Every structure is written in structure tokens, then in C-alpha cells.
Amino acid sequence: MTTERPAAARPARSDKLDRAVIITGLVVVAGQIMAVLYTTIVNVALDTLSRDLHASLPAAQWVITGYLLALGMVIPLSGWAADRFGTKTVWIVSLGLFTTGSALCGLAWSIESLIGFRIVQGLGGGMMMPVAQTIITRAAGPDRLGRAMSILGVPMLLGPVFGPVIGGLLVEKVSWHWIFYVNVPIGVLAIALAAWKLGRGHDGHAAVRLDLPGLALLAGGLISLLYGLSQASSRGSFTQAQVLGWLLTGVACLAAFTGYSLVRRDAALINVRLFGNRLFAAASTLMFLVAIALFGGMLLLPLYYQVVRGQGALNAGLLLAPQGLGAMVAMPVAGRVTDRLGAGRVIPAGLVLVLAGTAVFTQVGAQTPYAWLSLALFVRGLGVGSVMMPTFAAAYATLTRAVVSRAATTLSAIMQVGGSFGSAVLVLVLTRRITSEFAAHALAAGRSGTGQLTHLPAQVRELVAPLLAGSFGYAFWVASGLTVLAFLPAAFLLRRPARLPQPGSEIPAKATQAR
């Protein structure tokens, strides 16, 4: 039964975000920023971890892979846990797991212990994004989702920019242990703020049972897909047996879960009939395509600065700062316009800006002026800030309060898989192009995958920089093409302010069409 009240019973709400919503958003951001930063902050320390813990680089890679697989295991649980125990309780537990995992990672004495503690960290981090979306959506309501989501978007868009900066600074100036220890005081503060400021609400229901068969299918599918995609990225191939087997297993598990959910309906961990809401379906498709293009592009950008221009992780992160600044400028404006005119008017304009900023990198060379690239990144950031959070707002705009937690789980899984798929595709395109260019000039390309990019000797990189730059330009053309695909689902989004769903239906069969 829906928890939405009839429109006549709802108190009139101000068009502005009230103090309670802003405080809730800031409390959530205080915790979420840890998990988002750690999507990239550990990457810059892999070589150091391998050396200090006397492990091979493939073994050290499991520090990232183990965390990723923990995310895939726990994301499907987050919606059920929020409904069963309440969002405040689950949020504090996820913060506690992440903070405890961080402290233990800093104390790690071997690569095996570090991988184990990273899994603990991932169990907390995997619940943060969907639970944060649920908290914000329920606090703001559909009429103010754009502005509320713009608060939540700050760490999501700035994390990939400043993660390498912070990680590089700590590794170079202090110790790798501190990339984990730095989280502990932030985590303790976030837990205290959540306990103090977040309302318990009425979103915990003791009668909600855990769907164990659905969990096995959904978590198994996500873990298989994410592991297969991580292997595709590192190996530079989708067709190797070690990659294809995992990907096919993931697809089979998700297909089986879809059939299972259609039969079980609301008793399933996620009711796939949620996609009967055409606005949610369009926003979910858009989210997948946006994650492919944007997060894949965010992988290419620092690689260009490091591989072609020879910058260290710290300088590469600083050179990416204009993109974060552009996103910061755009997000509050995009949020207000989304609430006033609808996401269908904001997102296409944002995609145009993303394409304009990315187009500069399709023509990138080994000596392209940094000022010109920074301007392009600022424009790209404006576009990213105008696309990402309005897409979330559009997905939730016509959903009832009762299904928000499961919708958040769905969107988080879609975004994680889309981002991993985009990274794998663009790394594959890039490495294949580099191999082709090297072969055309009678040069040996060396290993495939990301290892080929990050382990070129400096003297070799300087000689082949023009070939590398041309390969990056080609990959950015592919990224632009993937971005163009996002215009199709964007055409189905609302081009007017969102209306509250009518009571009496948990999942509206047909949401109001864009017009």
C-alpha cells in the first residue's frame, strides 16, 4: 500500500529548499564523499602498495577489484535493508562499516589483509549511494528533486577529479597508510551528524522479508558482470575466455532474475515492473548511457595527461579541476531549472555541452595548450553537472514514496555497471588503436589493457607521444558517439514540472508522457 498522502492532505510546500532538506543533504554528503573519493583515490597508490607489501601488480589490483565486488554484493541489499530497518539505521551502519574498513586498511600488514579489509570497506560503500538517494528523495519530495539532487551530486562529480589529487599528495608526501586513515575522522564526524540530524521517519517495516533467491540471482549477476568488466579493462579484450565466461554468467543471472521478478512481483528483491513507468524506464536507460560515456570519459582524461603529457597523478588531478568547477557552477542552476521546467529541457542542453567539451579532445595532440584543454574541461563540467543529477531527479519524479528505496537500488546498480562497461569499452578502443598505430610504424605495443598505458618508459613515451595522442583522440570520438546515444531516452523525459503520482498505485503503469 502506498505511503503517499492525497494531494489535499499535503501541507503546502515552499518552492525553495527548506532548512531541514538542506541539512539532510549536507549530512548525507558528509558521509558519501568518502565513498565517492575512494572510487579513484586508491588507484594512484597501486604501484606503492605492490612495492611496500611485496606483492605483484596483479595481486595489488585486487585491492580495487575486491572493493568493486563487495559493491556488487551489497547494492541489491540496500533497498530491502532501508525498508526493513529504516534509512537512518542503514546509513549509520554503512558509515560504520566504511570507516572501520578504512581504519583496518591503514593497519594492513600484507596484500591479503588489505584486500580483506577493502571488502569490508566496500560493504559499507555499496549501500551509501542508494540509501543517500532514498533519504534525499523522501526528504525533498518530487517538486524539489532537481535542487535536492544537485546537493547529492557534489561528491559524485568532484570525487573522480580530486581523488587522484588527494591520493597522489598523500602517497608522495606522507604514506600510503594515510589514504585510508584520512577517512576515519571524516567517518566519525559523519556518523555523529547522522545520529544527531537525520530523522528516523516511518520507513522501517518489520514485515519486510529478505528475498534470498532474488538476492542470489541479482547479486550473483552484478558480481559476475563487474568482475568480467574489470577483467576486460585490464586485459584489453571482451572475448578472452576469462572475460567472456564471467560476462555471460552475469547476463544469465540477470535474465533469470528478471523472469523471477515478473512472477514474484512485489515479493521480489526488486520488482522489474517498476520499468512499466515509462519515465523511470527512460531515465534508467539514460543513466546507463550517461554512465558509459561520462565515467568512461573520466577514465580517459587523467590517462591522457599521465600517458601522453607525462604528468604525475597529483598534477593530472589538478589539471582536471576545471571539470569539477564547471560541474559545481552548473548543478545548482540545473537543479532549479529542472524543478521549474522539467528534466527533458535541461538534460539535452547538458548533453550538448558535454559533446562540445569532449570534441576538443577528439583533436588533442602531444602539445595541445593546457589553457585550451582546461576551457574544454570547464565546458564539459557544465554539461556533466547539467545531466547527471537531473537524470536522477527525472527517475524519481513520478514514483511513490514506497518504491523509492528499490528504485534507488536499481539506479545504483545500473550506474555501476554502466560506468564499468564504459571504462572497459573505451580502454579497449584506446589500447587497440595504440596497438594498430604502433604496428603501422613497426613498433612493439607491449602488453594489452591498462598495463600497456601506465608502464611505458618515459623515453619511449616522449618518442611516441604523437601516436598516443592520436589514439586518445580516436577514443574520445567513440566517447562522443556514446554520448549522442543518450539523446534518444532524453527525448522521453518530462518537459514540464513533475507532478506527484496519484495515490493508489505503487508503480504507475504509465507515467505522464513528455510534452
Secondary structure, 3 states (H helix, E strand, C coil): CCCCCCHHHCCCCCCCCCHHHHHHHHHHHHHHHHHHHCCCCCHHHHHHHHHHCCCCHHHHHHHHHHHHHHHHHHHHHHHHHHHHHCHHHHHHHHHHHHHHHHHHHHCCCCHHHHHHHHHHHHHHHHHHHHHHHHHHHHHHCHHHHHHHHHHHHHHHHHHHHHHHHHHHHHHHHCCCCHHHHCHHHHHHHHHHHHHHHCCCCCCCCCCCCCCHHHHHHHHHHHHHHHHHHHHHHHHCCCCCHHHHHHHHHHHHHHHHHHHHHHHHHHHCCCCHHHHHCHHHHHHHHHHHHHHHHHHHHHHHHHHHHHHHCCCCHHHHHHHCHHHHHHHHHHHHHHHHHHHHHCHHHHHHHHHHHHHHHHHHHHCCCCCCCHHHHHHHHHHHHHHHHHHHHHHHHHHHCCCCHHHHHHHHHHHHHHHHHHHHHHHHHHHHHHHHHHHHHHHHCCCCCCCCCHHHHHCCCHHHHHHHHHHHHHHHHHHHHHHHHHHHHCHHHHCCCCCCCCCCCCCCCCCCCCCCCCC
